[in-house]
Amino acid sequence: MNGSIDQKNRRELLRAWGRHLALGGLAVFGGFAWIRTKNAPRDESCLKVDPCKVCQIYDNCSLPKALSAKARGKETNRAQSR
């Protein structure tokens, strides 16, 4: 009879450790996510960066997105030179 009580206590102990480990992991993950968003840049201009302009093959690219980016760049250069 005493053996089944020890086994039950061990199970409860392992379950409690598992719950605490899961809760701790969730808290650590939440803390990292919170710190990451807290330190994120608030400037929206970084969200508007055109990936084509930083591409290594931008000058020779013929994809539609790159062509429209090149056209926008030419229009901007014309407007600035006036």
Secondary structure, 3 states (H helix, E strand, C coil): CHHHHHHHHHHHHHHHHHHHHHHHHHHHHHHHHHHHHHCCCCCHHHHHCCHHHHCCCHHHCCCHHHHHHHHHHHHHHHHHHC
